[in-house]
Amino acid sequence: MTALDAEAYGALFAFDIESADLLSPRSKQSASGLIGVSDLGTCRQMTLNVIRQVPVTNSPNKLAAIVGNYVDEGVKKARERARPDLLHNVPVTVELPNGVRIPGTADEVDPSEPSVTDVKTKDEEGLAAI
């Protein structure tokens, strides 16, 4: 096996991560043009474009979303170890005032409160709970 230089290794590493992400349920949902609960509060323009059926004309950089998905999984695993009573990846449906029902998945549900937590990464600000 021939050793790769740093640039070739970096490109192959990025390709592997992007390829794995394409198989994730979240990426499949986004590629299908489906609106998720998280999109309602975090990406209003994308939600509006989906509703209006505006075709995608650009290829946005997905690195932040990919990293966010990996952080999301790591946070949930850590929370499960610390608090086994919490429920993770719980299917939910949000009903809008106009009666439209949008399916989604709650990151974390605490049945003892009850509460729902959605964990996000925000640039260099770190983690934020919504």
OpenMM code with the backbone's topology and positions (N, CA, C; nanometers):
from openmm import Vec3, app, unit

residues = "MET THR ALA LEU ASP ALA GLU ALA TYR GLY ALA LEU PHE ALA PHE ASP ILE GLU SER ALA ASP LEU LEU SER PRO ARG SER LYS GLN SER ALA SER GLY LEU ILE GLY VAL SER ASP LEU GLY THR CYS ARG GLN MET THR LEU ASN VAL ILE ARG GLN VAL PRO VAL THR ASN SER PRO ASN LYS LEU ALA ALA ILE VAL GLY ASN TYR VAL ASP GLU GLY VAL LYS LYS ALA ARG GLU ARG ALA ARG PRO ASP LEU LEU HIS ASN VAL PRO VAL THR VAL GLU LEU PRO ASN GLY VAL ARG ILE PRO GLY THR ALA ASP GLU VAL ASP PRO SER GLU PRO SER VAL THR ASP VAL LYS THR LYS ASP GLU GLU GLY LEU ALA ALA ILE".split()
positions = [
    Vec3(0.0839, -0.1165, 0.0000),
    Vec3(0.0000, 0.0000, 0.0000),
    Vec3(0.0893, 0.1240, 0.0000),
    Vec3(0.0566, 0.2192, -0.0843),
    Vec3(0.1317, 0.3426, -0.0935),
    Vec3(0.0730, 0.4455, 0.0021),
    Vec3(0.1590, 0.5160, 0.0729),
    Vec3(0.1123, 0.6198, 0.1655),
    Vec3(0.0596, 0.7393, 0.0872),
    Vec3(-0.0489, 0.7965, 0.1358),
    Vec3(-0.1072, 0.9142, 0.0734),
    Vec3(-0.0463, 1.0402, 0.1326),
    Vec3(-0.0325, 1.1442, 0.0488),
    Vec3(0.0111, 1.2712, 0.1061),
    Vec3(-0.1062, 1.3302, 0.1844),
    Vec3(-0.0794, 1.4328, 0.2630),
    Vec3(-0.1802, 1.4903, 0.3538),
    Vec3(-0.3031, 1.5397, 0.2782),
    Vec3(-0.2848, 1.6031, 0.1627),
    Vec3(-0.3981, 1.6569, 0.0868),
    Vec3(-0.4870, 1.5444, 0.0331),
    Vec3(-0.4275, 1.4405, -0.0202),
    Vec3(-0.5050, 1.3273, -0.0725),
    Vec3(-0.5772, 1.2547, 0.0408),
    Vec3(-0.5078, 1.2385, 0.1537),
    Vec3(-0.5707, 1.1739, 0.2689),
    Vec3(-0.6902, 1.2553, 0.3168),
    Vec3(-0.6745, 1.3877, 0.3254),
    Vec3(-0.7836, 1.4762, 0.3685),
    Vec3(-0.9036, 1.4663, 0.2756),
    Vec3(-0.8784, 1.4633, 0.1455),
    Vec3(-0.9877, 1.4536, 0.0477),
    Vec3(-1.0600, 1.3194, 0.0618),
    Vec3(-0.9844, 1.2123, 0.0793),
    Vec3(-1.0454, 1.0802, 0.0958),
    Vec3(-1.1237, 1.0717, 0.2262),
    Vec3(-1.0707, 1.1296, 0.3313),
    Vec3(-1.1380, 1.1316, 0.4612),
    Vec3(-1.2712, 1.2057, 0.4496),
    Vec3(-1.2695, 1.3237, 0.3866),
    Vec3(-1.3926, 1.4026, 0.3685),
    Vec3(-1.4940, 1.3256, 0.2834),
    Vec3(-1.4475, 1.2589, 0.1802),
    Vec3(-1.5369, 1.1795, 0.0949),
    Vec3(-1.6031, 1.0682, 0.1758),
    Vec3(-1.5263, 1.0001, 0.2593),
    Vec3(-1.5815, 0.8918, 0.3418),
    Vec3(-1.6908, 0.9442, 0.4353),
    Vec3(-1.6664, 1.0579, 0.4985),
    Vec3(-1.7645, 1.1151, 0.5909),
    Vec3(-1.8907, 1.1570, 0.5170),
    Vec3(-1.8743, 1.2248, 0.4032),
    Vec3(-1.9909, 1.2679, 0.3256),
    Vec3(-2.0700, 1.1480, 0.2735),
    Vec3(-2.0006, 1.0434, 0.2308),
    Vec3(-2.0689, 0.9236, 0.1813),
    Vec3(-2.1508, 0.8573, 0.2913),
    Vec3(-2.0926, 0.8462, 0.4100),
    Vec3(-2.1646, 0.7860, 0.5221),
    Vec3(-2.2857, 0.8705, 0.5593),
    Vec3(-2.2712, 1.0023, 0.5537),
    Vec3(-2.3815, 1.0911, 0.5906),
    Vec3(-2.4983, 1.0801, 0.4935),
    Vec3(-2.4719, 1.0544, 0.3668),
    Vec3(-2.5797, 1.0430, 0.2676),
    Vec3(-2.6777, 0.9320, 0.3029),
    Vec3(-2.6324, 0.8351, 0.3806),
    Vec3(-2.7178, 0.7222, 0.4187),
    Vec3(-2.7973, 0.7490, 0.5461),
    Vec3(-2.7716, 0.8620, 0.6128),
    Vec3(-2.8407, 0.8899, 0.7384),
    Vec3(-2.9865, 0.9264, 0.7124),
    Vec3(-3.0751, 0.8932, 0.8060),
    Vec3(-3.2171, 0.9277, 0.7888),
    Vec3(-3.2391, 1.0773, 0.7688),
    Vec3(-3.1625, 1.1611, 0.8370),
    Vec3(-3.1794, 1.3068, 0.8250),
    Vec3(-3.1440, 1.3541, 0.6849),
    Vec3(-3.0355, 1.3007, 0.6283),
    Vec3(-2.9964, 1.3400, 0.4930),
    Vec3(-3.0979, 1.2921, 0.3904),
    Vec3(-3.1503, 1.1720, 0.4101),
    Vec3(-3.2526, 1.1203, 0.3179),
    Vec3(-3.3779, 1.2068, 0.3244),
    Vec3(-3.4158, 1.2511, 0.4452),
    Vec3(-3.5329, 1.3372, 0.4617),
    Vec3(-3.5112, 1.4688, 0.3879),
    Vec3(-3.3955, 1.5279, 0.4068),
    Vec3(-3.3649, 1.6561, 0.3434),
    Vec3(-3.3624, 1.6421, 0.1918),
    Vec3(-3.2990, 1.5366, 0.1421),
    Vec3(-3.2905, 1.5156, -0.0024),
    Vec3(-3.4275, 1.4909, -0.0642),
    Vec3(-3.5205, 1.4374, 0.0151),
    Vec3(-3.6558, 1.4107, -0.0344),
    Vec3(-3.7429, 1.5361, -0.0333),
    Vec3(-3.6907, 1.6462, 0.0201),
    Vec3(-3.7677, 1.7692, 0.0256),
    Vec3(-3.8740, 1.7687, 0.1330),
    Vec3(-3.8512, 1.6917, 0.2406),
    Vec3(-3.9466, 1.6862, 0.3502),
    Vec3(-3.9072, 1.7846, 0.4590),
    Vec3(-4.0047, 1.8506, 0.5173),
    Vec3(-3.9807, 1.9444, 0.6263),
    Vec3(-3.9833, 1.8673, 0.7569),
    Vec3(-3.8839, 1.8908, 0.8403),
    Vec3(-3.8808, 1.8289, 0.9724),
    Vec3(-3.9091, 1.9317, 1.0791),
    Vec3(-3.9389, 1.8859, 1.1989),
    Vec3(-3.9690, 1.9758, 1.3100),
    Vec3(-3.8538, 2.0734, 1.3331),
    Vec3(-3.7306, 2.0271, 1.3303),
    Vec3(-3.6159, 2.1150, 1.3546),
    Vec3(-3.6052, 2.2249, 1.2497),
    Vec3(-3.6459, 2.1957, 1.1260),
    Vec3(-3.6382, 2.2957, 1.0202),
    Vec3(-3.7273, 2.4160, 1.0488),
    Vec3(-3.8381, 2.3945, 1.1186),
    Vec3(-3.9326, 2.5028, 1.1443),
    Vec3(-3.8687, 2.6168, 1.2210),
    Vec3(-3.7855, 2.5855, 1.3168),
    Vec3(-3.7266, 2.6903, 1.3994),
    Vec3(-3.5861, 2.7294, 1.3607),
    Vec3(-3.5205, 2.6523, 1.2754),
    Vec3(-3.3800, 2.6796, 1.2486),
    Vec3(-3.3509, 2.7181, 1.1044),
    Vec3(-3.4374, 2.6815, 1.0112),
    Vec3(-3.4085, 2.7120, 0.8715),
    Vec3(-3.5384, 2.7515, 0.8016),
    Vec3(-3.5864, 2.8695, 0.8349),
    Vec3(-3.7154, 2.9154, 0.7815),
    Vec3(-3.7142, 2.9309, 0.6301),
    Vec3(-3.6022, 2.9774, 0.5747),
    Vec3(-3.5974, 2.9971, 0.4294),
    Vec3(-3.6076, 2.8633, 0.3570),
    Vec3(-3.5369, 2.7615, 0.4079),
    Vec3(-3.5453, 2.6299, 0.3450),
    Vec3(-3.6877, 2.5775, 0.3542),
    Vec3(-3.7520, 2.5959, 0.4687),
    Vec3(-3.8898, 2.5504, 0.4871),
    Vec3(-3.9820, 2.6195, 0.3875),
    Vec3(-3.9662, 2.7496, 0.3721),
    Vec3(-4.0480, 2.8252, 0.2771),
    Vec3(-4.0245, 2.7778, 0.1343),
    Vec3(-3.8990, 2.7526, 0.0980),
    Vec3(-3.8681, 2.7040, -0.0365),
    Vec3(-3.9311, 2.5676, -0.0630),
    Vec3(-3.9314, 2.4804, 0.0378),
    Vec3(-3.9924, 2.3487, 0.0211),
    Vec3(-4.1437, 2.3631, 0.0005),
    Vec3(-4.2063, 2.4475, 0.0818),
    Vec3(-4.3510, 2.4680, 0.0696),
    Vec3(-4.3854, 2.5244, -0.0680),
    Vec3(-4.3056, 2.6187, -0.1164),
    Vec3(-4.3301, 2.6811, -0.2473),
    Vec3(-4.2789, 2.5962, -0.3629),
    Vec3(-4.2117, 2.4853, -0.3314),
    Vec3(-4.1549, 2.3932, -0.4301),
    Vec3(-4.0528, 2.4628, -0.5197),
    Vec3(-3.9709, 2.5474, -0.4577),
    Vec3(-3.8633, 2.6155, -0.5294),
    Vec3(-3.7486, 2.5160, -0.5473),
    Vec3(-3.7039, 2.4926, -0.6712),
    Vec3(-3.5948, 2.3962, -0.6909),
    Vec3(-3.4631, 2.4481, -0.6318),
    Vec3(-3.3846, 2.3567, -0.5826),
    Vec3(-3.2536, 2.3901, -0.5272),
    Vec3(-3.1605, 2.4240, -0.6430),
    Vec3(-3.0942, 2.5392, -0.6336),
    Vec3(-3.0070, 2.5822, -0.7428),
    Vec3(-2.8605, 2.5886, -0.7017),
    Vec3(-2.8330, 2.5598, -0.5765),
    Vec3(-2.6945, 2.5645, -0.5311),
    Vec3(-2.6576, 2.4327, -0.4652),
    Vec3(-2.5318, 2.4187, -0.4354),
    Vec3(-2.4831, 2.3004, -0.3644),
    Vec3(-2.4208, 2.3481, -0.2345),
    Vec3(-2.5031, 2.3640, -0.1294),
    Vec3(-2.4487, 2.4173, -0.0044),
    Vec3(-2.3464, 2.3233, 0.0571),
    Vec3(-2.2513, 2.3816, 0.1294),
    Vec3(-2.1520, 2.3032, 0.2007),
    Vec3(-2.2234, 2.2319, 0.3166),
    Vec3(-2.2137, 2.1012, 0.3199),
    Vec3(-2.2857, 2.0219, 0.4200),
    Vec3(-2.1991, 1.9847, 0.5394),
    Vec3(-2.0772, 2.0375, 0.5441),
    Vec3(-1.9855, 1.9979, 0.6510),
    Vec3(-2.0422, 2.0292, 0.7892),
    Vec3(-2.1012, 2.1485, 0.8065),
    Vec3(-2.1556, 2.1843, 0.9381),
    Vec3(-2.2656, 2.0870, 0.9788),
    Vec3(-2.3520, 2.0497, 0.8853),
    Vec3(-2.4589, 1.9548, 0.9160),
    Vec3(-2.4023, 1.8169, 0.9496),
    Vec3(-2.3010, 1.7756, 0.8774),
    Vec3(-2.2394, 1.6448, 0.9024),
    Vec3(-2.1770, 1.6420, 1.0418),
    Vec3(-2.1011, 1.7455, 1.0741),
    Vec3(-2.0391, 1.7530, 1.2069),
    Vec3(-2.1481, 1.7577, 1.3136),
    Vec3(-2.2545, 1.8340, 1.2884),
    Vec3(-2.3661, 1.8419, 1.3823),
    Vec3(-2.4287, 1.7064, 1.4083),
    Vec3(-2.4426, 1.6246, 1.3037),
    Vec3(-2.4997, 1.4903, 1.3206),
    Vec3(-2.4108, 1.4025, 1.4089),
    Vec3(-2.2791, 1.4120, 1.3893),
    Vec3(-2.1875, 1.3328, 1.4720),
    Vec3(-2.1881, 1.3810, 1.6165),
    Vec3(-2.1915, 1.5129, 1.6373),
    Vec3(-2.1983, 1.5677, 1.7727),
    Vec3(-2.3287, 1.5230, 1.8389),
    Vec3(-2.4386, 1.5289, 1.7631),
    Vec3(-2.5699, 1.4874, 1.8126),
    Vec3(-2.5650, 1.3438, 1.8659),
    Vec3(-2.5083, 1.2546, 1.7890),
    Vec3(-2.4996, 1.1144, 1.8318),
    Vec3(-2.4121, 1.0997, 1.9563),
    Vec3(-2.3008, 1.1728, 1.9621),
    Vec3(-2.2130, 1.1655, 2.0784),
    Vec3(-2.2791, 1.2195, 2.2043),
    Vec3(-2.3518, 1.3301, 2.1903),
    Vec3(-2.4218, 1.3883, 2.3053),
    Vec3(-2.5265, 1.2906, 2.3569),
    Vec3(-2.6020, 1.2296, 2.2672),
    Vec3(-2.7069, 1.1356, 2.3097),
    Vec3(-2.6469, 1.0149, 2.3815),
    Vec3(-2.5364, 0.9632, 2.3309),
    Vec3(-2.4726, 0.8489, 2.3979),
    Vec3(-2.4255, 0.8868, 2.5380),
    Vec3(-2.3686, 1.0059, 2.5510),
    Vec3(-2.3226, 1.0510, 2.6826),
    Vec3(-2.4402, 1.0710, 2.7774),
    Vec3(-2.5485, 1.1297, 2.7281),
    Vec3(-2.6671, 1.1516, 2.8105),
    Vec3(-2.7301, 1.0184, 2.8516),
    Vec3(-2.7307, 0.9208, 2.7619),
    Vec3(-2.7861, 0.7885, 2.7954),
    Vec3(-2.7069, 0.7233, 2.9077),
    Vec3(-2.5745, 0.7390, 2.9058),
    Vec3(-2.4913, 0.6812, 3.0128),
    Vec3(-2.5158, 0.7536, 3.1454),
    Vec3(-2.5293, 0.8860, 3.1389),
    Vec3(-2.5476, 0.9642, 3.2609),
    Vec3(-2.6892, 0.9536, 3.3160),
    Vec3(-2.7885, 0.9445, 3.2276),
    Vec3(-2.9288, 0.9429, 3.2697),
    Vec3(-3.0045, 0.8354, 3.1923),
    Vec3(-2.9978, 0.7096, 3.2335),
    Vec3(-3.0643, 0.6015, 3.1600),
    Vec3(-3.2168, 0.6149, 3.1545),
    Vec3(-3.2753, 0.7028, 3.2375),
    Vec3(-3.4201, 0.7211, 3.2392),
    Vec3(-3.4701, 0.8082, 3.1235),
    Vec3(-3.3794, 0.8790, 3.0575),
    Vec3(-3.4194, 0.9651, 2.9466),
    Vec3(-3.4485, 0.8831, 2.8218),
    Vec3(-3.5396, 0.9342, 2.7401),
    Vec3(-3.5737, 0.8702, 2.6130),
    Vec3(-3.5107, 0.9513, 2.4997),
    Vec3(-3.4557, 0.8833, 2.3996),
    Vec3(-3.3910, 0.9521, 2.2887),
    Vec3(-3.4522, 0.9101, 2.1555),
    Vec3(-3.4488, 1.0037, 2.0596),
    Vec3(-3.5008, 0.9799, 1.9237),
    Vec3(-3.6473, 0.9356, 1.9267),
    Vec3(-3.7294, 1.0125, 1.9963),
    Vec3(-3.8714, 0.9808, 2.0124),
    Vec3(-3.9516, 1.0459, 1.8993),
    Vec3(-4.0298, 0.9687, 1.8244),
    Vec3(-4.1122, 1.0283, 1.7184),
    Vec3(-4.2161, 1.1239, 1.7782),
    Vec3(-4.2286, 1.2427, 1.7193),
    Vec3(-4.3258, 1.3430, 1.7631),
    Vec3(-4.3951, 1.4009, 1.6399),
    Vec3(-4.5082, 1.4650, 1.6631),
    Vec3(-4.5773, 1.5379, 1.5573),
    Vec3(-4.6132, 1.6749, 1.6113),
    Vec3(-4.5798, 1.7785, 1.5357),
    Vec3(-4.6129, 1.9152, 1.5725),
    Vec3(-4.7311, 1.9580, 1.4864),
    Vec3(-4.8343, 2.0116, 1.5523),
    Vec3(-4.9489, 2.0628, 1.4768),
    Vec3(-4.9435, 2.2148, 1.4763),
    Vec3(-4.9396, 2.2722, 1.3567),
    Vec3(-4.9356, 2.4166, 1.3406),
    Vec3(-5.0754, 2.4746, 1.3585),
    Vec3(-5.0850, 2.6050, 1.3850),
    Vec3(-5.2167, 2.6670, 1.4046),
    Vec3(-5.3138, 2.6454, 1.2875),
    Vec3(-5.2609, 2.6271, 1.1666),
    Vec3(-5.3490, 2.6061, 1.0513),
    Vec3(-5.3900, 2.4593, 1.0343),
    Vec3(-5.3493, 2.3739, 1.1286),
    Vec3(-5.3879, 2.2335, 1.1246),
    Vec3(-5.2878, 2.1407, 1.0572),
    Vec3(-5.1862, 2.1961, 0.9918),
    Vec3(-5.0847, 2.1126, 0.9276),
    Vec3(-5.0060, 2.0392, 1.0355),
    Vec3(-4.9861, 1.9104, 1.0158),
    Vec3(-4.9125, 1.8270, 1.1108),
    Vec3(-4.7785, 1.7885, 1.0483),
    Vec3(-4.6707, 1.8155, 1.1229),
    Vec3(-4.5355, 1.7884, 1.0729),
    Vec3(-4.4675, 1.6885, 1.1658),
    Vec3(-4.4264, 1.5739, 1.1082),
    Vec3(-4.3595, 1.4728, 1.1908),
    Vec3(-4.2142, 1.5113, 1.2181),
    Vec3(-4.1627, 1.4606, 1.3271),
    Vec3(-4.0232, 1.4843, 1.3609),
    Vec3(-3.9774, 1.3854, 1.4653),
    Vec3(-3.8589, 1.4097, 1.5161),
    Vec3(-3.8016, 1.3238, 1.6190),
    Vec3(-3.7427, 1.4117, 1.7281),
    Vec3(-3.7862, 1.3895, 1.8511),
    Vec3(-3.7312, 1.4634, 1.9647),
    Vec3(-3.5968, 1.4022, 2.0019),
    Vec3(-3.4962, 1.4866, 2.0182),
    Vec3(-3.3639, 1.4363, 2.0574),
    Vec3(-3.3700, 1.3679, 2.1927),
    Vec3(-3.4391, 1.4329, 2.2892),
    Vec3(-3.4401, 1.3803, 2.4252),
    Vec3(-3.5723, 1.4160, 2.4926),
    Vec3(-3.6313, 1.3188, 2.5590),
    Vec3(-3.7541, 1.3408, 2.6357),
    Vec3(-3.7281, 1.2947, 2.7785),
    Vec3(-3.7636, 1.3808, 2.8736),
    Vec3(-3.7520, 1.3465, 3.0149),
    Vec3(-3.8927, 1.3184, 3.0658),
    Vec3(-3.9305, 1.1903, 3.0809),
    Vec3(-4.0667, 1.1571, 3.1218),
    Vec3(-4.1017, 1.2041, 3.2623),
    Vec3(-4.0006, 1.2330, 3.3450),
    Vec3(-4.0299, 1.2748, 3.4820),
    Vec3(-4.0721, 1.4211, 3.4904),
    Vec3(-4.0458, 1.5034, 3.3870),
    Vec3(-4.0792, 1.6463, 3.3960),
    Vec3(-4.2181, 1.6803, 3.3443),
    Vec3(-4.2723, 1.6496, 3.2378),
    Vec3(-4.2110, 1.6035, 3.1119),
    Vec3(-4.1498, 1.7215, 3.0362),
    Vec3(-4.0444, 1.6935, 2.9621),
    Vec3(-3.9822, 1.7965, 2.8800),
    Vec3(-3.9207, 1.7327, 2.7563),
    Vec3(-3.9013, 1.8163, 2.6549),
    Vec3(-3.8374, 1.7733, 2.5306),
    Vec3(-3.7184, 1.8646, 2.5080),
    Vec3(-3.6042, 1.8071, 2.4746),
    Vec3(-3.4832, 1.8843, 2.4493),
    Vec3(-3.4337, 1.8553, 2.3089),
    Vec3(-3.3983, 1.9616, 2.2366),
    Vec3(-3.3383, 1.9485, 2.1045),
    Vec3(-3.2010, 2.0118, 2.1138),
    Vec3(-3.0966, 1.9345, 2.0882),
    Vec3(-2.9600, 1.9829, 2.1038),
    Vec3(-2.9082, 2.0276, 1.9681),
    Vec3(-2.8475, 2.1462, 1.9651),
    Vec3(-2.7922, 2.2025, 1.8423),
    Vec3(-2.6478, 2.2438, 1.8657),
    Vec3(-2.5701, 2.2477, 1.7581),
    Vec3(-2.4376, 2.3079, 1.7645),
    Vec3(-2.4477, 2.4437, 1.6962),
    Vec3(-2.3792, 2.5425, 1.7524),
    Vec3(-2.3860, 2.6775, 1.6993),
    Vec3(-2.2453, 2.7327, 1.6825),
    Vec3(-2.1877, 2.7145, 1.5658),
    Vec3(-2.0565, 2.7681, 1.5330),
    Vec3(-1.9598, 2.7479, 1.6493),
    Vec3(-1.8842, 2.8519, 1.6812),
    Vec3(-1.7856, 2.8401, 1.7889),
    Vec3(-1.8474, 2.8581, 1.9260),
    Vec3(-1.9781, 2.8836, 1.9304),
    Vec3(-2.0448, 2.9026, 2.0598),
    Vec3(-2.0664, 2.7698, 2.1327),
    Vec3(-2.0483, 2.6593, 2.0629),
    Vec3(-2.0639, 2.5293, 2.1266),
    Vec3(-2.2049, 2.4778, 2.1215),
    Vec3(-2.2449, 2.4029, 2.2219),
    Vec3(-2.3767, 2.3406, 2.2238),
    Vec3(-2.4812, 2.4360, 2.2765),
    Vec3(-2.6016, 2.4225, 2.2235),
    Vec3(-2.7152, 2.5002, 2.2727),
    Vec3(-2.8325, 2.4056, 2.2821),
    Vec3(-2.9084, 2.4130, 2.3896),
    Vec3(-3.0292, 2.3319, 2.4044),
    Vec3(-3.1486, 2.4197, 2.3739),
    Vec3(-3.2361, 2.3719, 2.2878),
    Vec3(-3.3555, 2.4476, 2.2506),
    Vec3(-3.4763, 2.3761, 2.3063),
] * unit.nanometer
topology = app.Topology()
chain = topology.addChain("A")
for resn in residues:
    res = topology.addResidue(resn, chain)
    for name in ("N", "CA", "C"):
        topology.addAtom(name, app.Element.getBySymbol(name[0]), res)
